[in-house]
Amino acid sequence: MTRLTAISLACLGAAALAIPALAIAADAPAKLTDEQVAKGRQLFADNSCGACHALADGNGGGGIGPSLDNNTQLTHDLIVNRVTNGSGPMPAFGGSIPDPDIDLLARYVLQVKK
């Protein structure tokens, strides 16, 4: 193997290792602006989410539903699904909260949960 071939293969290997890291970063939701966080917090309050769910940033202290703080099982899709369709004692808010607001609420919860 020539030195040039070895260098080329090393560069290709390094590039291949970088691709998954870039893909992960691309899938990560963009950090919310201060204005978006404020709107998410307001949505949490306006829809009485804190009556059932604990979320320190949203002043939620409810003990009926699962705590949103320290909840490692939460994903964007799970939150959107639960808020939209409900589950068990959780009512469905699809149709009463616009889809873009449900998306923002999910992103807010994921960003601020401790």
C-alpha positions as CSV (number, residue, x, y, z in Angstrom):
1,M,0.0,0.0,0.0
2,T,1.4,3.4,-0.9
3,R,1.6,6.2,1.5
4,L,-1.0,8.1,-0.5
5,T,-3.4,5.2,-0.4
6,A,-3.0,4.9,3.4
7,I,-3.7,8.6,3.9
8,S,-6.7,8.4,1.6
9,L,-8.1,5.5,3.6
10,A,-7.5,7.2,6.9
11,C,-9.3,10.3,5.7
12,L,-12.2,8.2,4.5
13,G,-12.4,6.5,7.8
14,A,-12.4,9.8,9.7
15,A,-15.1,11.1,7.4
16,A,-17.2,8.0,7.9
17,L,-16.9,8.5,11.7
18,A,-18.0,12.1,11.4
19,I,-21.2,11.3,9.4
20,P,-23.1,9.7,12.3
21,A,-22.2,12.6,14.6
22,L,-23.6,15.1,12.0
23,A,-26.7,13.0,11.5
24,I,-27.4,13.0,15.3
25,A,-26.9,16.8,15.5
26,A,-29.3,17.3,12.5
27,D,-32.0,15.2,14.3
28,A,-31.7,17.2,17.5
29,P,-34.4,19.8,17.8
30,A,-33.2,23.4,17.6
31,K,-32.9,25.2,21.0
32,L,-36.0,27.4,21.6
33,T,-35.6,31.1,21.8
34,D,-36.5,33.0,24.9
35,E,-39.7,34.0,23.3
36,Q,-40.6,30.4,22.4
37,V,-39.8,29.3,25.9
38,A,-42.1,32.0,27.3
39,K,-44.9,30.9,24.9
40,G,-44.4,27.2,25.8
41,R,-44.6,28.1,29.5
42,Q,-47.8,30.1,28.8
43,L,-49.3,27.2,26.9
44,F,-48.4,24.9,29.8
45,A,-50.2,27.3,32.2
46,D,-53.2,28.1,30.0
47,N,-54.0,24.5,29.5
48,S,-53.6,23.6,33.2
49,C,-50.9,21.1,32.5
50,G,-49.4,21.8,35.9
51,A,-52.5,20.7,37.6
52,C,-51.6,17.1,36.8
53,H,-47.9,17.2,35.8
54,A,-44.8,18.4,37.8
55,L,-42.6,20.7,35.8
56,A,-40.5,23.1,37.8
57,D,-40.1,25.7,35.0
58,G,-43.9,25.7,34.4
59,N,-44.7,25.9,38.1
60,G,-46.4,22.5,37.7
61,G,-46.8,20.5,40.9
62,G,-49.5,18.1,40.0
63,G,-49.2,14.5,41.1
64,I,-51.9,12.9,39.0
65,G,-49.9,12.5,35.8
66,P,-46.2,11.6,35.5
67,S,-43.6,14.1,36.5
68,L,-42.1,15.8,33.4
69,D,-38.9,16.7,35.2
70,N,-36.3,14.1,35.3
71,N,-38.3,11.9,32.9
72,T,-35.9,10.2,30.6
73,Q,-38.7,8.4,28.7
74,L,-40.1,11.6,27.1
75,T,-39.6,12.1,23.4
76,H,-41.1,14.8,21.2
77,D,-43.3,12.3,19.4
78,L,-44.6,10.8,22.7
79,I,-45.5,14.2,24.1
80,V,-47.2,15.3,20.8
81,N,-49.1,12.0,20.7
82,R,-50.3,12.2,24.4
83,V,-51.3,15.9,24.2
84,T,-53.1,15.3,20.9
85,N,-54.8,12.0,21.6
86,G,-54.8,11.7,25.4
87,S,-54.1,8.4,27.3
88,G,-55.8,7.0,30.3
89,P,-56.8,10.0,32.5
90,M,-55.0,12.4,30.2
91,P,-57.6,14.2,28.0
92,A,-57.0,14.7,24.3
93,F,-56.2,18.3,23.4
94,G,-56.1,17.7,19.6
95,G,-58.5,20.1,18.0
96,S,-58.5,22.5,20.9
97,I,-54.8,23.3,20.8
98,P,-53.5,24.0,17.3
99,D,-50.9,21.5,16.1
100,P,-48.1,24.1,16.0
101,D,-48.7,25.0,19.6
102,I,-48.7,21.3,20.6
103,D,-45.3,21.0,18.8
104,L,-44.0,24.0,20.7
105,L,-45.3,22.7,24.0
106,A,-43.5,19.4,23.4
107,R,-40.3,21.2,22.5
108,Y,-40.7,23.4,25.6
109,V,-41.1,20.5,27.9
110,L,-38.1,18.7,26.5
111,Q,-35.9,21.7,26.8
112,V,-36.8,22.8,30.3
113,K,-37.3,19.5,32.1
114,K,-34.6,19.1,34.8
